[in-house]
Amino acid sequence: GAGIQADLKTFSALGAYGASVITALTAQNTRGVTGIHTPPASFVSAQMDAVFQDLDVDAVKLGMLANAEVVRAVAAGLRTYKPRFVVLDTVMISKSGHALLLPDAVAALRDELLPLADLITPNLPEAAALLGVEPATDESEMEQQAQALRALGARNVLVKGGHLAGDLSPDWLVSAAGVQRFNAPRIAAHNTHGTGCTFSAAITANLAKGIAPFEAISAAKRYITRALEASYSIGEGHSPVNHFVDLWPNPVATTQGEPS
């Protein structure tokens, strides 16, 4: 429900063709992550070469990058191929609380990738980790942290407010055009696995299709809200959102592999 699988499902659901470069492999289920295997950075570079030298890439979405060597390899590939749009989802911690980015990679991500990103999409803990501060507790602090992240080199910063309390789930975008707020009702759903991956993938798909950035984010916000509203329960932990909500609005839920 998260990571590359969520990305490819989202791309397909929104009418974009997805190609992948695997930067990390996880052993995980809805209950948590039990293992991480990171391929050599040279193999990540080889995958990037294979994709970019064959396909006309309109937009790139970055997710879990695991360690500093992989971060630097990805940054080098982006500098070589110069894709039109780069969306960086600053994945650091899984839904179950497992660390997905080694400490040395945080600095590499901040220094190497933020200046190459057209948009970064941190949640509140990720924004705080990148800045070395405490997580924002209100929307004013969210905007301040978005401004600080943009000062580090990212062209556009979308700080997501899913961790705030309240009936609404606000996101704040800071760009050259100023400050813009995106809002939606908070969905009281336990099935939230992959929400961040899905949201950033939806933005990327919309950008690849030629949709202007503001509407690309707005449409992605509407999509993730629908996907949460139509989420379904599989497994024993945090189940995934429904990526195919527009095609499959009422899926048959399963528990421990048995039809319900």
GIRA-V130581 format. One record per residue. RES is the residue in one small letter. SS is DSSP state (~ for helix, > for strand, _ for the rest). NEAR is the number of other C-alpha atoms within 10 Angstrom. D_FIRST is the distance of its C-alpha to the first C-alpha in Angstrom with 1 decimal. Layout:
res = (RES | RES)
ss = (SS | SS)
near = (NEAR | NEAR)
d_first = (D_FIRST | D_FIRST)
//
This chain:
res = (g | a | g | i | q | a | d | l | k | t | f | s | a | l | g | a | y | g | a | s | v | i | t | a | l | t | a | q | n | t | r | g | v | t | g | i | h | t | p | p | a | s | f | v | s | a | q | m | d | a | v | f | q | d | l | d | v | d | a | v | k | l | g | m | l | a | n | a | e | v | v | r | a | v | a | a | g | l | r | t | y | k | p | r | f | v | v | l | d | t | v | m | i | s | k | s | g | h | a | l | l | l | p | d | a | v | a | a | l | r | d | e | l | l | p | l | a | d | l | i | t | p | n | l | p | e | a | a | a | l | l | g | v | e | p | a | t | d | e | s | e | m | e | q | q | a | q | a | l | r | a | l | g | a | r | n | v | l | v | k | g | g | h | l | a | g | d | l | s | p | d | w | l | v | s | a | a | g | v | q | r | f | n | a | p | r | i | a | a | h | n | t | h | g | t | g | c | t | f | s | a | a | i | t | a | n | l | a | k | g | i | a | p | f | e | a | i | s | a | a | k | r | y | i | t | r | a | l | e | a | s | y | s | i | g | e | g | h | s | p | v | n | h | f | v | d | l | w | p | n | p | v | a | t | t | q | g | e | p | s)
ss = (_ | _ | ~ | ~ | ~ | ~ | ~ | ~ | ~ | ~ | ~ | ~ | ~ | _ | _ | _ | _ | _ | _ | _ | _ | _ | _ | _ | > | > | > | > | > | _ | _ | > | > | > | > | > | > | _ | _ | _ | ~ | ~ | ~ | ~ | ~ | ~ | ~ | ~ | ~ | ~ | ~ | ~ | _ | _ | _ | _ | _ | _ | > | > | > | > | _ | _ | _ | > | _ | ~ | ~ | ~ | ~ | ~ | ~ | ~ | ~ | ~ | ~ | ~ | ~ | ~ | ~ | _ | _ | _ | > | > | > | > | _ | _ | _ | _ | > | _ | _ | _ | _ | _ | > | _ | > | _ | ~ | ~ | ~ | ~ | ~ | ~ | ~ | ~ | ~ | ~ | ~ | ~ | ~ | ~ | _ | _ | > | > | _ | _ | > | ~ | ~ | ~ | ~ | ~ | ~ | ~ | ~ | _ | _ | _ | _ | _ | _ | _ | ~ | ~ | ~ | ~ | ~ | ~ | ~ | ~ | ~ | ~ | ~ | ~ | ~ | _ | _ | _ | _ | _ | > | > | > | > | _ | _ | _ | _ | _ | _ | _ | > | _ | _ | > | > | > | > | > | _ | _ | > | > | > | > | > | _ | _ | > | _ | _ | _ | _ | _ | _ | _ | > | _ | ~ | ~ | ~ | ~ | ~ | ~ | ~ | ~ | ~ | ~ | ~ | ~ | ~ | ~ | _ | _ | _ | _ | ~ | ~ | ~ | ~ | ~ | ~ | ~ | ~ | ~ | ~ | ~ | ~ | ~ | ~ | ~ | ~ | ~ | _ | _ | _ | _ | _ | _ | _ | _ | _ | _ | > | _ | _ | _ | _ | _ | _ | _ | _ | _ | _ | _ | _ | _ | > | > | _ | _ | > | > | _)
near = (23 | 24 | 23 | 25 | 14 | 24 | 28 | 22 | 21 | 28 | 23 | 16 | 17 | 20 | 12 | 19 | 15 | 18 | 15 | 14 | 17 | 17 | 25 | 20 | 15 | 14 | 10 | 15 | 18 | 20 | 14 | 16 | 17 | 10 | 10 | 14 | 11 | 15 | 14 | 14 | 18 | 13 | 15 | 22 | 19 | 14 | 17 | 19 | 15 | 12 | 14 | 17 | 11 | 8 | 9 | 9 | 18 | 16 | 19 | 23 | 23 | 25 | 23 | 23 | 26 | 25 | 21 | 20 | 17 | 25 | 26 | 20 | 21 | 24 | 20 | 15 | 19 | 18 | 11 | 11 | 13 | 13 | 16 | 12 | 18 | 22 | 24 | 26 | 24 | 26 | 21 | 25 | 14 | 18 | 19 | 15 | 10 | 13 | 15 | 18 | 19 | 13 | 14 | 12 | 20 | 21 | 16 | 18 | 23 | 18 | 15 | 20 | 24 | 26 | 17 | 21 | 23 | 19 | 27 | 28 | 26 | 25 | 24 | 22 | 17 | 20 | 26 | 18 | 16 | 19 | 17 | 9 | 11 | 11 | 19 | 21 | 13 | 13 | 17 | 11 | 13 | 26 | 22 | 14 | 24 | 29 | 22 | 17 | 25 | 20 | 14 | 14 | 18 | 23 | 18 | 26 | 30 | 29 | 28 | 25 | 22 | 17 | 15 | 19 | 11 | 10 | 11 | 14 | 18 | 22 | 22 | 24 | 24 | 24 | 18 | 8 | 8 | 9 | 15 | 13 | 14 | 16 | 15 | 15 | 11 | 17 | 16 | 10 | 14 | 15 | 24 | 23 | 25 | 23 | 24 | 24 | 25 | 30 | 25 | 29 | 30 | 32 | 29 | 30 | 29 | 24 | 24 | 21 | 15 | 11 | 15 | 11 | 16 | 14 | 13 | 19 | 23 | 16 | 17 | 22 | 21 | 14 | 23 | 23 | 20 | 19 | 24 | 23 | 18 | 20 | 25 | 22 | 21 | 21 | 16 | 11 | 17 | 22 | 22 | 24 | 28 | 31 | 30 | 20 | 19 | 14 | 10 | 11 | 16 | 13 | 14 | 11 | 14 | 13 | 11 | 10 | 9 | 9 | 9 | 10)
d_first = (0.0 | 3.8 | 7.1 | 8.8 | 6.3 | 5.3 | 9.1 | 10.4 | 9.0 | 10.5 | 13.5 | 14.2 | 13.9 | 16.4 | 18.7 | 18.4 | 18.3 | 16.0 | 17.3 | 15.8 | 17.5 | 15.8 | 16.9 | 15.3 | 13.8 | 12.1 | 12.5 | 10.0 | 8.6 | 8.1 | 11.7 | 11.7 | 12.4 | 15.4 | 16.3 | 16.3 | 18.2 | 19.4 | 21.2 | 24.7 | 25.0 | 27.4 | 24.7 | 22.4 | 25.5 | 26.2 | 22.8 | 23.5 | 27.0 | 25.8 | 23.6 | 26.1 | 29.1 | 28.0 | 25.9 | 27.0 | 24.2 | 24.2 | 21.6 | 19.6 | 16.5 | 16.4 | 13.7 | 14.0 | 17.6 | 18.5 | 22.3 | 25.2 | 26.2 | 22.9 | 23.3 | 26.8 | 26.0 | 23.6 | 26.2 | 28.9 | 27.0 | 26.5 | 30.2 | 31.2 | 29.3 | 29.3 | 26.6 | 27.3 | 24.3 | 22.2 | 19.4 | 18.7 | 15.7 | 17.3 | 14.5 | 16.4 | 14.9 | 11.5 | 10.8 | 12.7 | 15.5 | 15.5 | 17.3 | 15.6 | 18.8 | 22.2 | 25.1 | 27.0 | 24.1 | 24.1 | 27.7 | 27.0 | 24.1 | 26.4 | 29.4 | 28.1 | 25.2 | 26.0 | 29.1 | 27.3 | 24.6 | 25.3 | 22.8 | 21.0 | 18.4 | 18.7 | 18.0 | 21.1 | 20.8 | 20.0 | 22.9 | 25.1 | 24.3 | 25.2 | 28.4 | 29.4 | 29.8 | 28.6 | 25.7 | 26.9 | 27.8 | 28.8 | 28.6 | 31.7 | 30.3 | 27.1 | 29.4 | 31.5 | 28.7 | 27.4 | 31.0 | 31.3 | 28.2 | 29.6 | 32.9 | 31.2 | 30.7 | 27.6 | 28.8 | 26.6 | 24.7 | 22.3 | 21.9 | 19.3 | 20.7 | 17.8 | 19.4 | 22.8 | 24.3 | 25.5 | 24.9 | 23.8 | 21.0 | 23.0 | 22.2 | 25.2 | 25.8 | 28.8 | 30.2 | 33.6 | 34.0 | 33.7 | 31.4 | 29.2 | 27.2 | 24.3 | 23.8 | 21.9 | 22.2 | 20.0 | 17.7 | 18.2 | 14.8 | 13.4 | 9.9 | 9.0 | 5.9 | 5.4 | 8.7 | 10.8 | 9.0 | 8.9 | 12.4 | 13.9 | 12.7 | 14.3 | 17.3 | 17.6 | 17.5 | 20.1 | 22.2 | 22.2 | 23.5 | 26.3 | 25.5 | 27.3 | 25.4 | 26.1 | 25.1 | 22.0 | 20.8 | 22.2 | 20.4 | 17.0 | 17.8 | 18.7 | 15.6 | 13.1 | 15.7 | 15.6 | 11.8 | 12.2 | 15.3 | 13.9 | 10.8 | 11.2 | 11.3 | 10.1 | 11.2 | 13.4 | 11.6 | 9.4 | 7.4 | 4.9 | 7.2 | 8.9 | 8.8 | 11.9 | 13.8 | 17.0 | 17.1 | 15.5 | 16.4 | 16.9 | 14.6 | 15.9 | 14.0 | 14.2 | 15.0 | 15.5 | 15.4 | 18.2 | 18.4 | 19.3)
//
